[in-house]
């Protein structure tokens, strides 16, 4: 069924509504994925035009039909502020699920509400997370610049995998590194030893998509 709002177009000019679109103009669409409240009052959410005026559960259901085969996992021992940004990138690159390992609470500010559209699950410990991955038959790929890590551009990156990231500063714990089937790092060209954790996650997710996304 064709969406009445074409891609990259809106029913209201940007001069009228700086962010998003205003109330639907003309006869309302009748398809179930549209939200009457949004049709009546406008849609200022940070979503692509394809999903304008859609109900949130309808957006999630549509994303679920085409999520990619990779998962993302993040160790959360120090309430790292990068976690929200990593969740936002996971949504942008259409990761299957984000796994928070360690503390249940995490700083959602950087997610910019994208966690509402992204599956996020929690594992109390690395052992619990590793047991889940083993039961699902999904290899864990640790991303950290440790001895023996292979530059990602030369590494074997399985299509179905879980990409595991550590925290800003300490990186991945020894237990997490031991649970991984492979270790990759990002090639750098300047003087700094490492890059921001959320930036590193975005680079690796993009590399996966470059190889496998249609």
C-alpha positions in Angstrom: 0.0 0.0 0.0 1.5 3.3 -1.0 2.0 5.9 1.7 0.0 9.1 1.0 3.0 11.1 2.2 5.9 10.6 -0.3 9.5 10.2 0.8 11.2 13.5 1.7 7.9 15.4 1.3 5.5 16.8 3.9 2.0 18.3 3.9 3.2 21.5 5.6 6.0 23.7 4.7 9.2 23.9 6.8 8.4 27.6 7.3 5.2 26.7 9.2 6.6 23.8 11.2 10.4 23.9 11.7 10.6 20.3 12.9 8.3 17.8 11.4 4.9 18.4 9.8 1.7 20.1 10.9 -1.8 18.6 11.0 -2.8 16.5 8.1 -4.4 18.6 5.3 -7.4 17.3 3.6 -9.2 14.0 4.0 -7.6 11.7 6.6 -6.1 8.4 5.5 -7.9 5.4 6.8 -5.1 2.8 7.1 -4.6 1.5 10.6 -1.0 2.5 11.0 -1.9 6.2 11.1 -2.4 7.8 14.5 -5.5 10.1 14.8 -3.7 12.3 17.4 -0.8 13.0 15.0 -3.1 13.5 12.1 -5.0 16.1 14.1 -2.1 17.9 15.8 0.9 17.3 13.6 4.0 15.1 13.9 7.2 16.7 15.2 9.0 13.4 16.1 12.5 12.6 14.8 11.4 10.1 12.3 12.0 9.8 8.5 9.2 11.1 6.3 8.0 7.6 5.5 6.8 7.2 9.1 5.1 10.6 9.5 1.8 10.3 11.3 2.3 6.6 12.0 1.6 5.0 15.4 4.7 4.1 17.3 3.8 0.4 17.5 3.2 0.4 13.7 6.7 1.8 13.1 8.2 -0.8 15.3 6.3 -3.6 13.6 7.5 -2.4 10.2 11.1 -2.1 11.3 10.8 -5.7 12.7 10.2 -7.0 9.2 13.6 -5.9 8.0 16.0 -5.6 10.9 19.6 -6.5 10.2 21.3 -9.7 11.5 23.7 -8.0 13.9 23.1 -7.2 17.5 24.9 -4.6 19.6 26.0 -5.1 23.2 27.4 -2.5 25.7 29.0 -3.1 29.0 27.4 -0.7 31.6 29.4 -0.6 34.8 30.0 3.1 35.2 26.8 4.6 33.8 28.6 5.6 30.6 26.9 8.6 28.9 27.8 7.1 25.5 25.3 4.3 25.8 22.4 6.5 24.6 24.3 7.6 21.6 25.1 4.0 20.7 21.5 3.1 21.0 20.7 5.9 18.6 23.2 4.6 16.1 21.9 1.1 16.5 18.4 2.4 15.5 19.9 4.3 12.6 21.7 1.2 11.3 18.7 -1.0 12.1 20.3 -3.4 14.5 18.3 -6.3 15.7 18.6 -5.7 19.4 20.7 -3.7 21.9 22.0 -5.6 24.9 22.9 -3.7 28.1 25.3 -5.7 30.2 25.7 -4.8 33.8 23.7 -2.0 35.4 20.1 -2.0 34.3 19.8 1.8 34.4 21.6 3.7 31.6 21.6 7.4 30.5 18.9 7.7 27.8 19.5 11.3 27.0 21.8 10.6 24.0 19.3 8.1 22.6 17.0 11.0 21.6 14.0 8.7 22.2 15.2 6.2 19.6 15.1 3.6 22.3 11.3 3.6 21.9 11.8 2.1 18.4 14.8 -0.1 19.2 14.6 -3.5 21.1 16.7 -3.2 24.2 17.3 -6.0 26.7 19.3 -6.3 29.9 21.8 -8.9 31.1 23.0 -8.7 34.7 26.4 -10.1 34.0 28.8 -10.9 31.2 28.2 -14.6 31.9 24.5 -14.2 31.5 25.0 -12.3 28.2 27.5 -14.9 26.9 25.1 -17.7 27.8 22.4 -16.0 25.8 24.7 -15.6 22.8 25.8 -19.2 23.0 22.2 -20.4 23.2 21.3 -18.4 20.1 24.4 -19.5 18.2 25.5 -15.9 17.7 29.3 -15.2 17.9 30.4 -12.3 20.1 32.8 -9.8 18.3 34.6 -7.6 20.8 35.5 -4.1 19.6 38.6 -2.8 21.5 42.2 -1.9 20.6 43.8 -4.7 22.6 46.7 -6.9 21.7 45.7 -9.4 18.9 42.7 -7.3 17.7 42.4 -7.4 13.9 41.7 -4.1 12.0 38.1 -4.2 11.1 38.7 -3.6 7.4 40.7 -6.9 7.4 38.7 -8.8 9.9 36.1 -11.5 9.3 32.9 -9.9 10.5 30.1 -12.5 10.6 26.8 -11.5 9.1 25.0 -12.8 12.2 26.9 -11.6 15.2 26.7 -9.4 18.3 29.1 -6.4 18.3 30.3 -5.9 21.9 31.5 -2.4 23.0 33.1 -1.3 26.3 33.0 1.9 28.2 34.8 5.2 27.6 38.3 4.9 29.1 38.5 1.3 30.5 37.2 -0.3 27.4 36.0 -3.9 27.6 36.4 -5.9 30.8 38.7 -8.9 30.8 35.7 -11.2 31.2 34.0 -9.7 28.1 37.1 -10.1 26.0 37.5 -13.7 27.1 33.8 -14.4 26.1 34.4 -13.1 22.5 35.0 -15.3 19.5 36.9 -12.5 17.8 38.5 -9.1 18.5 38.5 -6.2 16.1 39.8 -2.6 16.3 39.4 0.5 14.2 42.5 1.7 12.3 43.5 5.2 13.5 45.9 7.7 11.9 46.5 10.4 14.5 48.2 10.6 17.9 45.3 9.6 20.1 45.2 6.0 21.4 41.4 5.7 21.1 38.3 7.3 19.8 35.0 8.1 21.5 33.0 4.9 22.3 29.9 6.0 20.6 31.9 7.1 17.5 33.6 3.7 17.4 30.3 1.9 17.6 28.9 3.9 14.7 32.0 3.1 12.6 31.7 -0.6 13.2 28.0 -0.7 12.6 28.5 1.2 9.3 31.2 -1.3 8.3 28.7 -4.2 8.9 26.1 -2.4 6.8 28.6 -1.6 4.1 29.3 -5.4 3.7 25.8 -6.8 4.2 23.0 -4.3 3.9 21.1 -4.3 0.7 
